[in-house]
Amino acid sequence: MSDLKVTLIQSDLHWRSISANLAAFEEKIWQIQEQQDLIVLPEMFTTGFTMEPEGVSEPVNGNTYKWLRQMAKQTKATVMGSAIIKTDHKYYNRLMVARPGEEIIHYDKKHLFTLAGEGGSFTAGEDRLIFEVKGWRIMPLICYDLRFPVWARSQGTSEQPYEYDLLVYVANWPTPRVQAWDTLLRARAIENLCYSIGVNRIGVDGYDKGYSGHSAAYDYVGDTVSYLGEEPGMSDVSLSMDQLLKFRERFPFQLDRDAFQLL
């Protein structure tokens, strides 16, 4: 199985301006030099982490949905990031995954950040999502989900101990708690014997909350594959399935996992 080429895009966001953010990210995407398999954008990349979804939410097939499909088609890569979607009179922090030539699939954020009021404005998702790119099984999650290892835990079987190969977190994770971001991203990779990627924003939002990035990719032993620091930028990383499989074969820790089932 071939390596997976991933681009992480760490950026400031225009506060509650969908059109400005789509234009800015389109410009950044066109700066990518080599063909990639997966392009990852931050949480609520079209608005910033606003708890007032009225006025900036979109329908299921809105502009962001169409833009993601267009970007996937033009780049021939899978493009993913979360936005505010309204459906059935409810608001969701929805991570959308656009694959070239296919309908968009999505994951709705499970763990809503009640300290910021997200639980009062948005509806929590109920289901996990695992999708494939070039044979790689990928599970996407959103920001606060990172604090809940049971939700992310690989639930393999004896025949297939590993449920996925890559965890991807998109986030608006604030500066005061960025050490937890760094630590937990690495921990999720180690405990699930997978690669772990986190893409966070930088800058200051409309609530005067600051974000310091630290977007990164870690391998299955917790070693750093890429780290973007606190400045705007992009990072192209290549993940090796061959190395991952060799490590899993030598250290099959998942065979000793605790058996449980999510309800």
LUMBA-904069 format. One line per field, with one value per residue (C-alpha): chain; x, y negated, z negated; residue number from 1; residue in three letters. Coordinates in pm, 1 decimal. Layout:
# LUMBA-904069
chain = A/...
x = X/...
y = Y/...
z = Z/...
resi = NUM/...
resn = ala/...
END
This chain:
# LUMBA-904069
chain = A/A/A/A/A/A/A/A/A/A/A/A/A/A/A/A/A/A/A/A/A/A/A/A/A/A/A/A/A/A/A/A/A/A/A/A/A/A/A/A/A/A/A/A/A/A/A/A/A/A/A/A/A/A/A/A/A/A/A/A/A/A/A/A/A/A/A/A/A/A/A/A/A/A/A/A/A/A/A/A/A/A/A/A/A/A/A/A/A/A/A/A/A/A/A/A/A/A/A/A/A/A/A/A/A/A/A/A/A/A/A/A/A/A/A/A/A/A/A/A/A/A/A/A/A/A/A/A/A/A/A/A/A/A/A/A/A/A/A/A/A/A/A/A/A/A/A/A/A/A/A/A/A/A/A/A/A/A/A/A/A/A/A/A/A/A/A/A/A/A/A/A/A/A/A/A/A/A/A/A/A/A/A/A/A/A/A/A/A/A/A/A/A/A/A/A/A/A/A/A/A/A/A/A/A/A/A/A/A/A/A/A/A/A/A/A/A/A/A/A/A/A/A/A/A/A/A/A/A/A/A/A/A/A/A/A/A/A/A/A/A/A/A/A/A/A/A/A/A/A/A/A/A/A/A/A/A/A/A/A/A/A/A
x = 0.0/138.0/225.0/-38.3/50.3/-122.6/-119.7/-192.8/-307.4/-268.7/-424.3/-593.5/-966.1/-1187.1/-1450.3/-1793.9/-1715.1/-1772.9/-1679.9/-1354.5/-1243.3/-1328.1/-1128.6/-833.2/-819.4/-858.6/-552.6/-358.3/-463.3/-333.3/7.0/48.8/328.4/291.7/-4.6/-153.1/-400.6/-556.1/-584.7/-690.1/-844.7/-927.9/-1253.0/-1521.6/-1278.6/-1542.4/-1646.3/-1425.8/-1559.7/-1878.1/-2152.5/-2406.6/-2481.9/-2769.4/-2665.5/-2359.2/-2502.8/-2547.6/-2783.5/-2650.1/-2578.4/-2463.9/-2163.8/-1906.9/-2035.3/-2004.9/-1665.3/-1525.7/-1646.0/-1488.4/-1156.7/-1154.9/-1225.1/-960.3/-685.4/-769.7/-732.4/-968.3/-1039.1/-1183.3/-1275.6/-1571.5/-1838.6/-2175.0/-2458.9/-2830.7/-3063.2/-3400.1/-3399.5/-3080.8/-2725.0/-2428.0/-2052.9/-2007.6/-1681.0/-1724.8/-1506.5/-1500.2/-1344.6/-1295.4/-1603.8/-1797.7/-2073.1/-1957.2/-1965.2/-1963.6/-1903.7/-2097.8/-1899.9/-1986.5/-1843.1/-1969.5/-1763.0/-2016.1/-1779.4/-1806.9/-2178.7/-2146.8/-2389.7/-2655.7/-2624.1/-2543.3/-2668.9/-2421.0/-2351.1/-2407.1/-2198.1/-1830.2/-1705.6/-1429.4/-1352.5/-1080.2/-826.8/-588.3/-665.8/-588.5/-866.6/-912.0/-1122.9/-1192.7/-1279.0/-1324.3/-1135.1/-1290.1/-1329.6/-955.0/-1013.9/-1224.2/-1007.8/-1291.9/-1466.9/-1147.0/-1042.4/-976.4/-1238.1/-1086.6/-1161.8/-935.4/-928.0/-873.5/-725.0/-690.6/-1004.6/-821.2/-471.5/-497.8/-679.3/-739.7/-849.4/-956.6/-968.0/-1003.5/-799.0/-715.3/-368.2/-407.4/-460.4/-234.0/-8.6/-301.7/-345.7/18.4/9.0/-322.4/-253.7/60.2/-120.5/-399.4/-135.5/50.1/-251.3/-416.8/-99.4/-182.2/-76.7/-239.7/-281.6/-419.2/-488.0/-552.9/-604.8/-398.6/-492.4/-763.0/-1136.1/-1436.4/-1454.5/-1092.9/-977.2/-627.7/-510.8/-148.9/-166.6/69.7/-75.0/119.4/146.4/268.5/349.2/245.3/522.1/457.1/747.7/691.7/645.0/558.9/507.3/394.9/451.2/261.9/290.9/62.9/180.7/135.1/308.4/320.4/377.2/416.2/289.1/428.2/188.8/479.8/644.7/312.7/237.2/585.4/552.5/207.0/337.3/631.0/433.2/69.0/-47.5/-406.7/-442.8/-436.8/-688.8/-988.3/-1310.0/-1592.3/-1870.3/-1985.9/-2354.9
y = 0.0/-341.7/-625.4/-888.2/-1247.4/-1502.5/-1883.1/-2061.4/-2424.4/-2643.5/-2986.6/-3281.7/-3306.8/-3596.3/-3633.5/-3518.3/-3578.9/-3269.5/-3429.4/-3578.3/-3249.3/-3043.7/-3286.3/-3279.5/-2900.7/-2860.2/-3077.9/-2870.0/-2542.8/-2659.2/-2718.3/-2343.9/-2236.7/-1857.6/-1625.9/-1541.8/-1277.0/-1467.0/-1838.5/-1930.4/-2265.5/-2381.8/-2358.1/-2609.4/-2727.2/-2948.4/-3148.8/-3095.4/-2932.9/-3136.0/-3034.5/-3241.1/-3026.2/-3241.9/-3434.9/-3224.1/-2873.4/-2703.7/-2440.6/-2092.8/-2177.9/-2535.3/-2732.3/-2555.7/-2214.8/-2316.3/-2476.7/-2161.6/-1949.1/-2192.8/-2190.6/-1809.8/-1793.3/-2048.3/-1922.2/-1552.3/-1525.4/-1465.4/-1797.8/-1820.9/-2078.6/-2169.3/-2437.0/-2536.1/-2344.3/-2383.4/-2094.0/-1995.9/-2325.0/-2223.0/-2354.7/-2119.1/-2165.8/-1941.6/-1808.7/-1749.5/-1517.6/-1583.6/-1312.3/-1365.8/-1264.4/-1147.4/-1286.4/-1453.1/-1245.7/-1402.4/-1371.6/-1585.7/-1686.8/-1455.3/-1644.1/-2001.6/-2252.5/-2352.9/-2601.8/-2819.3/-2757.8/-2521.6/-2279.3/-2549.3/-2646.0/-2320.1/-1962.7/-1684.9/-1412.5/-1048.6/-848.7/-811.2/-816.1/-611.2/-657.7/-543.5/-723.8/-506.4/-214.5/-415.6/-406.2/-752.9/-867.6/-1243.4/-1415.6/-1774.4/-1974.9/-1897.7/-1533.0/-1510.0/-1508.4/-1191.2/-887.2/-633.8/-800.5/-779.9/-432.3/-187.2/86.5/362.1/732.8/1031.7/1070.4/695.6/543.9/196.2/7.9/-278.3/-394.1/-770.2/-1000.2/-1357.8/-1636.0/-1978.0/-2247.8/-2596.9/-2508.6/-2817.9/-2923.3/-2882.3/-2506.5/-2435.4/-2212.8/-1972.6/-1980.9/-1885.3/-1608.8/-1449.8/-1445.3/-1247.1/-1019.8/-932.8/-815.1/-602.1/-434.5/-348.7/-253.7/-494.2/-826.2/-1131.9/-1470.2/-1788.9/-2112.0/-2415.4/-2782.7/-3084.2/-3446.7/-3609.7/-3554.8/-3782.7/-3694.1/-3810.6/-3451.2/-3372.3/-3062.3/-2958.5/-2678.2/-2392.3/-2195.0/-1871.2/-1513.4/-1232.0/-872.1/-553.1/-583.2/-952.0/-1088.5/-1419.2/-1394.2/-1762.3/-2063.7/-2406.8/-2614.0/-2939.4/-3104.4/-3070.4/-2807.3/-2475.2/-2143.5/-1853.4/-1520.2/-1166.7/-884.8/-534.2/-241.1/0.8/-132.2/-136.2/226.5/339.6/171.4/321.6/666.1/634.9/474.1/594.4/406.2/389.5/765.0/695.8/412.3/391.3/513.3/260.3/131.4/-227.1/-272.9
z = 0.0/96.0/-138.0/-218.2/-131.5/-352.6/-361.9/-690.6/-654.5/-964.2/-925.6/-1091.5/-1015.0/-909.6/-1180.1/-1060.2/-692.7/-481.7/-150.6/-282.4/-435.6/-127.6/87.7/-151.9/-175.5/198.3/246.3/-6.1/154.3/490.3/330.8/273.6/503.9/528.9/571.8/231.8/119.0/-171.8/-255.5/-610.8/-713.1/-1069.8/-1264.4/-1154.7/-889.0/-725.1/-1034.2/-1336.7/-1653.1/-1689.0/-1931.0/-1739.3/-1435.0/-1315.6/-1008.2/-928.4/-910.1/-574.5/-439.0/-368.7/-4.4/-64.5/59.5/-159.3/-51.2/315.4/259.2/96.9/386.4/631.4/443.8/435.8/807.3/902.6/672.0/716.2/338.4/49.0/-125.0/-476.5/-740.1/-960.6/-916.2/-1063.6/-898.3/-967.0/-897.3/-1045.3/-1239.9/-1422.7/-1401.0/-1372.6/-1389.6/-1088.4/-950.9/-578.8/-374.0/1.0/217.3/591.7/787.4/481.3/261.7/-57.5/-374.4/-721.0/-1093.1/-1342.9/-1651.4/-1939.6/-2236.0/-2246.6/-2444.0/-2709.2/-2877.5/-2566.0/-2518.6/-2223.5/-2385.2/-2398.6/-2033.4/-1855.6/-1847.0/-1924.5/-1672.6/-1756.6/-1510.6/-1432.2/-1074.6/-915.4/-547.7/-309.7/-95.2/108.2/-121.6/-436.0/-694.3/-842.8/-1137.6/-1160.9/-1488.6/-1604.6/-1868.7/-2213.0/-2105.3/-2168.4/-2545.2/-2528.9/-2447.6/-2464.3/-2168.8/-1965.0/-2077.3/-1795.8/-1829.9/-1624.8/-1624.8/-1671.3/-1292.3/-1233.0/-1549.8/-1402.9/-1310.1/-1138.5/-1045.2/-1089.6/-1332.2/-1212.9/-1448.0/-1319.6/-1586.4/-1724.6/-2035.2/-2247.7/-2354.8/-2734.6/-2695.9/-2399.8/-2611.2/-2646.7/-2267.9/-2214.8/-2475.0/-2379.8/-2006.2/-2075.8/-2323.7/-2076.9/-1827.7/-2082.0/-2240.5/-1908.7/-1717.9/-1438.3/-1292.9/-1449.1/-1279.8/-1433.5/-1244.8/-1463.2/-1377.3/-1484.1/-1552.5/-1765.8/-1721.2/-1768.4/-2139.0/-2184.5/-2232.8/-2106.2/-1920.3/-1876.8/-1622.5/-1706.0/-1415.6/-1395.5/-1277.9/-1504.9/-1425.6/-1607.4/-1869.0/-1930.7/-1729.6/-1553.7/-1177.6/-1135.6/-1363.5/-1245.0/-1558.3/-1602.5/-1262.0/-958.8/-718.0/-547.7/-589.8/-344.9/-518.6/-386.3/-606.9/-559.9/-575.7/-544.2/-859.5/-1044.8/-958.1/-1057.3/-1395.4/-1455.5/-1367.7/-1605.8/-1889.9/-1862.8/-2172.0/-2048.0/-2101.2/-2477.5/-2468.3/-2701.7/-2541.1/-2541.4/-2322.7/-2274.4/-2343.2
resi = 1/2/3/4/5/6/7/8/9/10/11/12/13/14/15/16/17/18/19/20/21/22/23/24/25/26/27/28/29/30/31/32/33/34/35/36/37/38/39/40/41/42/43/44/45/46/47/48/49/50/51/52/53/54/55/56/57/58/59/60/61/62/63/64/65/66/67/68/69/70/71/72/73/74/75/76/77/78/79/80/81/82/83/84/85/86/87/88/89/90/91/92/93/94/95/96/97/98/99/100/101/102/103/104/105/106/107/108/109/110/111/112/113/114/115/116/117/118/119/120/121/122/123/124/125/126/127/128/129/130/131/132/133/134/135/136/137/138/139/140/141/142/143/144/145/146/147/148/149/150/151/152/153/154/155/156/157/158/159/160/161/162/163/164/165/166/167/168/169/170/171/172/173/174/175/176/177/178/179/180/181/182/183/184/185/186/187/188/189/190/191/192/193/194/195/196/197/198/199/200/201/202/203/204/205/206/207/208/209/210/211/212/213/214/215/216/217/218/219/220/221/222/223/224/225/226/227/228/229/230/231/232/233/234/235/236/237/238/239/240/241/242/243/244/245/246/247/248/249/250/251/252/253/254/255/256/257/258/259/260/261/262/263
resn = met/ser/asp/leu/lys/val/thr/leu/ile/gln/ser/asp/leu/his/trp/arg/ser/ile/ser/ala/asn/leu/ala/ala/phe/glu/glu/lys/ile/trp/gln/ile/gln/glu/gln/gln/asp/leu/ile/val/leu/pro/glu/met/phe/thr/thr/gly/phe/thr/met/glu/pro/glu/gly/val/ser/glu/pro/val/asn/gly/asn/thr/tyr/lys/trp/leu/arg/gln/met/ala/lys/gln/thr/lys/ala/thr/val/met/gly/ser/ala/ile/ile/lys/thr/asp/his/lys/tyr/tyr/asn/arg/leu/met/val/ala/arg/pro/gly/glu/glu/ile/ile/his/tyr/asp/lys/lys/his/leu/phe/thr/leu/ala/gly/glu/gly/gly/ser/phe/thr/ala/gly/glu/asp/arg/leu/ile/phe/glu/val/lys/gly/trp/arg/ile/met/pro/leu/ile/cys/tyr/asp/leu/arg/phe/pro/val/trp/ala/arg/ser/gln/gly/thr/ser/glu/gln/pro/tyr/glu/tyr/asp/leu/leu/val/tyr/val/ala/asn/trp/pro/thr/pro/arg/val/gln/ala/trp/asp/thr/leu/leu/arg/ala/arg/ala/ile/glu/asn/leu/cys/tyr/ser/ile/gly/val/asn/arg/ile/gly/val/asp/gly/tyr/asp/lys/gly/tyr/ser/gly/his/ser/ala/ala/tyr/asp/tyr/val/gly/asp/thr/val/ser/tyr/leu/gly/glu/glu/pro/gly/met/ser/asp/val/ser/leu/ser/met/asp/gln/leu/leu/lys/phe/arg/glu/arg/phe/pro/phe/gln/leu/asp/arg/asp/ala/phe/gln/leu/leu
END
